[in-house]
Amino acid sequence: MAVSVAMYANSYGRIKDRLDALRLDVDIVTFGLDGKFEIDGARVDPAGVDLDYLWLSPELSLEGGLRTAFEVALRCRSIKVLQTFNAGLDAPAYKQIAAKGVRICNSSAQAIGIAEYVMAQVLALFQPLAEQRELQARRTWQRTPFREIAGTNWLILGFGPIGRAIAQRAKGFAAHVHVVRRTPETGATVDRAGTIADLPTFLPAADVVVLACPLNDATRGLANKAFFDAIKPGAVLVNIARGGLIDDAALRQALDEGRLAAAVLDVFRTEPLPADDPLWTHPKIRLTSHTSFSGDGVRRRWEQLFLDNLPRFVRGEALLNEVDPKDLA
């Protein structure tokens, strides 16, 4: 029997030829922003539909259809697997979907782009780029000393695909990589590892701290006053995970008091960040608009992950990036 696969109509148009080339025994159904499936020329309510595989593609977010997609997933009579473009699954809908017995696979497609963003932001803080441009404009011949990444200690909180990609690049710059993760395992790119309980012993040695962990009950508000009291003076904080990991007031206090040299923030508790939020104008904060995943290769990797995972499902093989339901926020 053919495997029933559903996806957003506009996404199907993008990948149809690549999907057809796989020659899988699948029945494709699509849905639109009205929340209805297109089946045999009719618009069908999800409540009467059983699916083997539902793909939530990036177009749903870009075209304002993610809420509709969640409603479709929750209304379907049954779904075996849901694959999403999201890396973080803290949206409440994912927990509700998993509670229906749906297997969920998240995305690793963003990891390369986010890791490159992190390296660019840290390099921009370590290198006096603005000063160099100013000297060029004035035609002034003057050396500009800078801080090297080599030999610095990086602490990465979370070691999923994004954390691993950051570690690989930091290690390529000859930094020392320390990791806080569920299990204290080291490896080729990890010099030292511990669990969240060990965080107070890791922070005093870290020159660069990167938040790359999920937002859940164990991590919400993790970067609080105690966190910043323990951090190494002059450290740089980078958050590419979720805004809810940080106590914003404690962050601003640490920056104002000089305990933290700078913060790079790409994610926030409220998005878009309100125009009157003090984070916008803080002199020690580099702020971007949740754009760290926006590398030009991400879309194709999102699509390729689906095209790699669907054949695995059809053949009954292990799926890529399947999430343990206990890890959902």
N, C-alpha and C positions, 0 to 999 in steps of 0.2 A: 504494500500500500504506500502511496506517495506521502511524503512528509509535508505537512501543511506549514507554510512559512508566511508570515505577515510583516509588512513594513510600510512606511509612509510612502505615498504614491510618488512624490517628487524624488525620493531617494531611489526608488525602483528604476525610474527613468535614467538615473546616472549610472547604475551598475548593471543594467539588464544584460548587456553584451558579455560582460565579464562573468556574470552569474550563469548565463546560458552555456558559456564555454566549459563550465565544470561538468556539464551533462549529468546533473543530479536528478533523481526521481523525486521532484518536489512540486507541490501545487502552491503558486504564489497568489496571495491576496493582498490588496492594498487598502489603506485607509487614508482619509483626508482630514482637513481641519474641522470638519463637521462631526468627527468621531465615529463615522460609519464605515463599515467595510464595503468594498466593491466586489460582489460575488455574482457571477453569471449575469452581469449587467444591472444588478439591483443593489440598492443601498441597504445594508443589513446591520441591525443593531448588534453590538458585541455580545450582549447577554446570551445570544443563542449560538455563539461560535466557540468551537474547541480548536486550539492551536497547538502545534508541536513546538514552534519556534517563533518568537516575536523579536524583531530587531528595532531598537530605538536608535535612530540614526542622527547624525549631527544636524541635518537640515531641520529637525524638529525644534531645536533650540534657536537656530538662526532665523527661522520663519515663525517663531512664536507659537509653536504647537506642542511644547513639552507637556504642559498641563493636560491638554487633550489626550496625548499619548498615555499619560498615567491613568486617566479616566478609562481609556480603552482597555488597558491592561487589567485594571481592577474590575471592569464589567464583564470581561470575557468569562465564559463558563469554565474554561480550563486552559492553562498554558503550561507546557512542560519546561521550556527554557526562555528566559528573557535575556537578551544581550543588549547592553547600553553603551553609548559613547562616553558616559561619565566615568571618571576615575574614582571620585568620592561618591559614596552612596548615602550621604547623611539626609537627603530629602526623605521626609516621612513616608512617602509613597512606596519607596523600595522595601521598607520593613513591612508595610501592609501587603505588598505583592508577595514577598517571601513567605508571609504567614499563610498564604493560600497554597503553599507547597511548590511554588515556582522556583526553579533553579535560576540563579542570576549570575551573569558574567559581566564584569566591568571592563574598562578599557585601559590598555597600556600605551595607546597611540600617542598620548601627550608627552610621554616621558622625555623623549629626545628634545623637543622644543622647550619644555620647562627647564631641563638641565642646562641647556645653552643660555636661557634667560638668566638663570642663577649665576652662571659663570660671568656673563656680561655685566651684570649689576655689581658683583663683587669686584671685578676688574675696574669698573668705572669708579668705585670708591677708593681702590688702592692706587690707581694711576691718576696723576694730575692732568686730566685731559683738557679741562676748561682752561687751566693755566697755560698749557702748551699752545692752545689755540690763540689765547690772548697774546702770548709772546710772539707767535707767528704774525699776528695782525700788526704788532708794533715793530716787526722786523728786528726783534731783540734776540741776540745769541746768548742763551743762558741755559745751563743744565737744570733739569727738573727731577730731583730724586723721587723715588716712588717705593712703595711697599711691595715686596714679592709675595706671591701665594706660596711658593716653595717654602716648606718648613713650618707653615702655619697649621694649627689644629682645627679641623672641621668637625662639628658635631651635627649629625643628621638624625632627626627624630622621625622615625618611620623608614622602613626599608622595603617598600614595595617597588614596582617598576620605576617610579619617579626617584625614590631615594637611591636605588641602585645606579640609575643613570647619572645622578649628581655625584655619587661616590666615584664612579669610573672617571669622570672628568676632573674632579679635584685631585684624584690620585695621579692623573696624567700630568698635573702641574706640580707633582712631588709634595703635595700636602699630606699630612697625617689625618686619616679618616677614623673618627669615632662614631659609633652608631648606638642609638637607643631603639630597641625593638622588642618584640614579644619574647624572643629567646636570645640569650647572649652568645650568638654564634659569630665568629670572625670568618674571614675569607681573604681572597686575593686582594680585594679593594678595601678591606676593613682591618684596621690595626687593633682596635679595641671595641668591644661591644658589651652592652648591658641592657637591663630592662628599665622601665620607667621608674622603678624604685631606686635605681642607681643614679638618677638624674642629678641629685645634689653633688655627687662626686665627679660628674663629668663637666658641669657648667664652669667651674673655676679654671679649667684648662683650655676652654674653647675660644678660639679667635673668631670663628664664623659659626653661627648656629643657624641651621636651616630646618624650618618646620615643614615636614613632608608627610605627616601622619594623618590618619582619618580623624574626623570629628565625631566623637561618641561620648558616652557618659564618663569614660576614664580620662579623656583628654580635653574636655570642654573647660576653658579658662585655665589651661595648663600653664601658660606664660603669665603668671600672676606676680604679686609683690615678692613672694618668697623666691620665685624663679629668677627675677631680676636682681634680688639681693645676693644670690649665689653666683651670678654670671661674672665672667672675667672682665675687669675694667678695660674699656676700649674695644669690647667685642662688637661684631656686626650681627644683627639678626635679620634673617630673610624668611618671609612667610609666603609660601606658594600653595598652602594647603587649604585652610578655611579660616575666616576671620574670627570665628568663635573660639579658636584656640588661645586668643590673646585677650587679656584684660587691658583695654586701651588706656585707661587712666594710669595703671601701673607702668605701662610702656612709656607714656609721656613723662612720667616722673623720673624713670630711669634715664631717659634721654636728657631731661632738664638738669639732672644732678650729675651728669657726666659719667655715670656707671656704664652706659651703653654709648658707643661712638656713633652708631647710625642704625637705621632700620630700613629695610626694603620691603614694602607691603604691596602685594598684588591682589589680596583677598580681604574682605571686610564683613563684619556682622550684618550690615545692611548694604545691599548692592542694587542700583548704583549708590555710591557713597554720597550722602547729602552735601550740598554745596557749602553749608555752614559748619561742617564737621571740622574740628581743629586739626585733624590729621593732614588735611590738604596743605596747610601753611607752615607746618612745623619744619624748621630749618634743617633738622637732622633726619628727616624722613624722605626717602625716594618712593614715590607713590605711582602705581600704574593701575589701570582699570581692568583687572582680571583678564590680563592679556598674555600671561606667560605661556599659555598653550598654543599661541597663534602662529606657530611656525608654518612655513609653506608646505611642509611634508605631512602635516598632521591629518588633513582630510583623507589623503590616500591611505595612510596607515589605519585610520578608522575603518574605512571600507575594506581594506585587505584583511583586517582582523575578523570581520564578519565572513568574508569569503574563505578564510582559513578555518574558522570554527564550524560553519555550517556543514561542510563535508565530514568533520569529526563527529558531529551529532548524527548524521545520516548513517555513518559506519559504526556507531555505538562506541566511539572512542572517548577518552578523557577530553574535556573541553578546556580551552585556554582561558585563564583568568576567572575561573569559577570561584565565587565568594562563599565563604562559610557563613551561613545565616546568623551565627552568634556574633559575627563581626559587624553587623549592621547597627547603625546608631539607634 
